[in-house]
Amino acid sequence: MNSWSTKFPRAVSNEAKAAVRAHLGELKTAVLHQLNTSLPWFRELPANQRASLGEIAQQGLSTFADWFEHSEKKVKISVSGVLHSVFGNAPPELSRIVTLQQAVQLLRTVLQVVETQLPAIVAEPDKTAARYAVVFYSREIAFALAEVYARAAETRGSWDARLETLLLDSILAGDRADEIRSRAAATGWKATSGITVMVGHPAQLDEAQLVAQLREVASRSRLEILIGVLSDRLAIVLGSVRDIETDTRTIQRGFGDGPIVYGRMVDSLVDAPQSAQEALEGFSAAPAWPGAPRPISAAELLPERALNGDQIARSALTSQVYQRLARAGHSLLETVDVYTTTGGSLEATARQLFIHANTVRYRLKRVSELTGWDPTSPRDAYVLQVALMTGRLDTVLNQPEQ
């Protein structure tokens, strides 16, 4: 509703109008005194901010006096007009310094002073019209105030969304640490631990609805979140993660069909690009393992990532598996090779290596302890096989030319 018509029940006398105008200075003094007396937060503001708010309060009184003088006419009252007359001179930063609740308290104080003192200013025949004037003006001020803060909230929301998008883009692109820090500070990011990046397909929802749903889920789980829908991909940065498997499963409801991959957990947004790169590479390679769990850690997709050309994954397989086994002795590499190529048979491995089956069991246990991958598990055996291949190739490639 932008405007409406108001007509008071009876005309206000010229004497009443003149009396209100004559007492305007006293009303302004009374309002400032009441603000300092009844509002502790007002007293604690810096002098320049108290002065700005005092001017708003006094402007509100002046506007009321102008309006009261025309109360006998059927006047068209515009919310935008009230906004300009009362809030037009307010510094833009006041809506960030003073909360909506505080602004309501300020204007309520102004109107209480008017309501209390007006009956003593006007004569008896004008008291009823004066009371109506305060009621109707209070309504106008309420709408005006709501519009001021609604506009501020819309502007702040749009700006916050742009800042979050810039921060997410910086993380996904692996920008400089200083740039990520400054953008994180601008968005108000607070998490200093438990940060991971998730990538998958977005759920089939309107983007605004999807973002709102994810924020609600994250808030209930006490997680910080950055959200970005990038074409057919949904990228999420989670903060304050305590249990990465549990928390990523909680957030997965925002994803559609297909793989969901999350990167390593880091303790700073500055390190989040590492997690993002792993998640993106893992998501690209995930179709090679149709039966992969949802969600899945990028570390579980090292073979698929290596086969897809991810040099970081290939180096990880070589260093974390092949080189560790090589340092422990050739027998472990040989045992893994024979065990995986003979279909996971203890007896066949023992016969081919001319050792006892218990020795095979011991060596396989050592492999699991050293690498974290269990050769007796089909999936882990596959990881070990690929690691042996990448290790051998890297060894050949790194040999000096003769």
N, C-alpha and C positions, 0 to 999 in steps of 0.2 A: 504494500500500500504506500504510494508516494505522496498522496495528499488527501485531505478530506475537509469538510466544512464544519465549522463550530459556531453555534449561536448560544449565548448565555440566556438564562431565563428572563432577565429583565435588564434594562439599560443601566449602565453605571454612570453616576452623576459626574459632572465636570469637576466638582469639588473633590470627589474620591480620586479621580485621575491626578489632579494637582497635588493631593496629599501624598500619594505614592511617590510621585516624582520628587516632591520636596524632601521626603524621608529616605530617598535612595542612598544618600551618603551614610546615614545611620545604619541602614540595612547592610551595606557593604562592610562597615566596621564590625557589626555584630556577627556577620558570617565569618570574617577572618578570625575573630576572637573564638568563635565556636569551633572552627577547624583546628586551631591550636590547642583548644581545651579538650575536645572529645576524640581526636584522632591521633594516637601516639605515633603512627607511622608518618604522618604529615610533619610532625615536629622534628623527626629524625632526618628528613630530607635535606640536602644541601640548600643553601639560601636561594640560589638561582632557580632551582626546581620548585621550591615553595612559592617563589614569586610568580612563576609561570602558572602554577595551579591556582594561585590567588587571583590572577588575572582572568582565568577561565571562570572561576566562581563569580567574580564581579561582572563579567560579561553576561553570564547567565541572568543575573539580577537586572541588568540594563535591558536585556531582551524581554524579560518578563514585564518590565515597566512599559516598554513600547507596545507590547501585545495588550496589556491591560488597558491602555488608552484607547484601543480600537475594539474593545470587547462588546460594544453595543451593535457592531456591524457583523454581518454574516461573512466572515473572512475565510479565505482559502489558505490553509496552513501547510506549508511544504516542509517535509523532513529535511530536504537538502538545504532549505533556508535556515532552519534551526541549526543544522550542522555548521553552516558557514558562520552564522552569527555567534554561536557559543564556542565552537572548537576551531574556528578558522585561523586564529592567531597562535594556536598551541604548537610548540615545537614538535616535529615528527617523532622525536625520540621519546616523547612522554608516554606513548602507547606501549613502549617497551619497558619504561621505568615503573609506570603505575599499572597495577593489575586491574582487570575489569572490576573485581570486587572493591578495590580501593576507589576507583572512579565512581562506582555506584554510591559508596559511602560519602564521597565528597559532594555529589549533587544532592543526595538525600539531606545532608546537613544544610545546604543552601535552601532547599525547599522547606525544611523544618523551621528555619529561622523566619522565612517569609510567612509560613502558615501561623506561626506563633505570634508574630508582631503585627501582621496585617489587620486583624480585628481592632487593634488599638489605634490604628492609623485612620481607618475609614469610619464614616458615620454609620449608625445602625441600619438605615435603609439599604446601604451598599454591602453589608456584610455577607449576605447570601451570594451575591454575584462575585464577590471577592473570593469566597471559598471555592466556587466553581472554577474561577480563573486558575487557582493553584492546582486543582485536580487536573484540568485539561492541559495545563502547561507541563505538569509532571509527566503526563502521558507522552507529550511531544519529546520531552527531554529523554525519556526512557527509550523511545524508538531511535532517536538521534544517537544516543550512546551505544546502543546495540549495533547500529550501522557502522559507527567508527571502529569498533573492535572487530566486527565481522570483516570489514575491508582489510584491516591490519592482519587478521588471521589468514585471509585468503592470500594476501601478498606474501606473508611470511611462509605459508605452506608451499606456494609455488617456488619461492626462492630456495627453501630448504630442499625441495625435490631436485632442483637444478644442481645444488651443491652436492647432494648425495650421488647424482648421476656422474658428476665430474670426479668425485672421489672414487667411485666404482671403476670408472674408465681408467683412472690413474693406476689402480691396483691391477686391473686386467692387462694393462699395457706395460706394467713394470716400470713406471716412472721413477724419477729420482726420489730419494728418501725425504728431502726437504719439501718437495711438492706434495707428497702424500701427507706429511705431518701438518702442513698448513691447511690443506683441504679437510683433514680430519678434525682440526681445531675449529674450522668454520662450521662444520656440521654438528659439532657437539658430541662427537664419538668419545665414549668413556672407557670402553673395555680395554684393559691392559694385559689381558691374558686370554687363553682359550679361543683363538681366532682361526677359523677355517673358511675355505671357499667351496661352495657347492655349484655344480653345473648339471643341467638336465633340460628336458623339454618342459615348457610351461603347461599348466592345466588349461583346459578349454574354458577359460573364463575371460570376461572383460578385464583388461589390464588393471584398471582402477580397483575393480572388485578383488582381483587376485592379490594385488599389493596390500589392500586393506585386510584381507584374510590372513596373509602371512604376518603382517605386523601384529595382528591380534594374537595369533598363535605364539609368536616370539615373545610378546609381552607377558602372556600367561606363564611362559616357561622361563621368564627372567633372562632372556637372551637379547643382545643387541643385534640389529640386522640392517644390512644394506641390500636393496633389491634392484635388479635391472633386467628388463626383458629385451634381449638383443636378437631381433629377428625371430628365429625359431628356437632360441636358447634362453633359458632362465638362469641368470647368475646371481648368487646370493653370497654375501659375506656375513658370517655369523660370529658374534663376539660373546664373551663370558661363557664359553662352552665348558662344561664340567665333565661330561661323559660324551665323547664324540659320537659313538655309535647310537646312544640313546637320543641325543639332541638332534642329530641329522635325521633319524627316523621320525622324530616329532615334526620336523619341517618338511618332510617329503610329501605331505599332503598337498603342498602347493605345486607339485610337479605333475606332469602328465605321464603318458606311457613312455617306455624306453628307459635307457640307463640313467642313473643318477650317480655322479662321481664327486667325491670330496677330496680335497688335498690335505696335506699334513697340517697339524695344529701348531700354530706359532703364537708368540706372546706379544706381538706388536704389529700394527698395520703396516709398518715399514717392511716387515718380512712377509706380509700377506701375498705379494706377487709370486713368491715361491709356491705357496699353496695354490694360487690361481693357475699358474702354469701347469702344475701337476693335474689339477682338476680338468683343465681344458684339454690337455693331451690325453688324459684318461678317458674323457668323454668321446673324443674322436676315435680312440682305439677300441672302446667298449663293445661295438657291434661284433668284434671278432670272438667274443665270449657271450653268446646269447643267453646262457644260463647263469650269468653273474648275479649275485645278490643285489637287492635295491634297498638302500644306497650302498655303494661300495667305495672303499678307499682306493685312491689312485695307486697306492703302493701294492695293492693286490693285482694290479693290471700291468705290472712291469713287463712280462713277456709280450703282451699285445701292443704295448706302447713301443717297445723296442722294434718289433716287426713293422710298426707303422712309421718308423723313422725318428722316434724320439731318442736323441743322443743321450739325454740325461738318464732315461730309463736303461738304456744299454750300458752306460757307464756304471749305474747302480748295480745291475746284475753282475757285471764283471768284478767290481770291487767288493760287493757284499757277499758274493757266492764263490765265484771262481778263484779269486785271489786268496780268500780266507782258507779255502780248501787246499790250494796249492801250498800255502805257507805251512799248513798242518801236515803235509806229506803227500806224495803222489798216490799213496794207497787209497786215500779217501776219494780223490777224483776218479780213480780207476773203478772203485766200487760203485760210486754213483752212476758212472757211465754204463757199466755192465748191468747193474740192477735195473735201470730204467729201460735199457734196450732189450732186456730179456722178459719184459712184461711184469716186473716186480716179483720175480720168483727168487726166494732165498736159496733154494736148492740149486737152481741153475746158475746163480751167481757164484755160489760156493764152488761148484764143479769147475766153472770156467776159470776162477781165480786160484783154484787148488788150495782152498782154505775151508775151515769148518763153518757151518751155518751160523754158529754162535758168534764167530768173528765178524761175519757179515752183519749180524744184528748189532754188534757193538759199534762197528764203523758207521752204520746208518744212524745210530743214536748220536754219535759224535757229529755227523753232518748236520743233524737237526739242531744240536746245541750251538754249533758254530754259525749257522746261517739263519736259523729261525724257520726253515722250510723242512718239512718231514717227508723223506723219500717214500715212506709207506702210504702217503696220501696221494691219490691220483693227480689232483690238481697241483700239489706241491712238487710232485715228481716231474710234471711238465715244466714248471718254473725252473727247476734245477737243470733239466735238459737244455732249455734255451740259454740258461746262464753259462753252461759249459760251452755251448756253441759261440756265444758272444765273447767269452773269455779266450777261447782258442783263436778266434779271428782277430781280436784286439792284440793278442800276443804276437801274431804273425805281422800285423800291420805296424806294430811298434818296434819290430826288430830293425836294427841298423842295416843299411844296404851294404852288401859285400863289395 
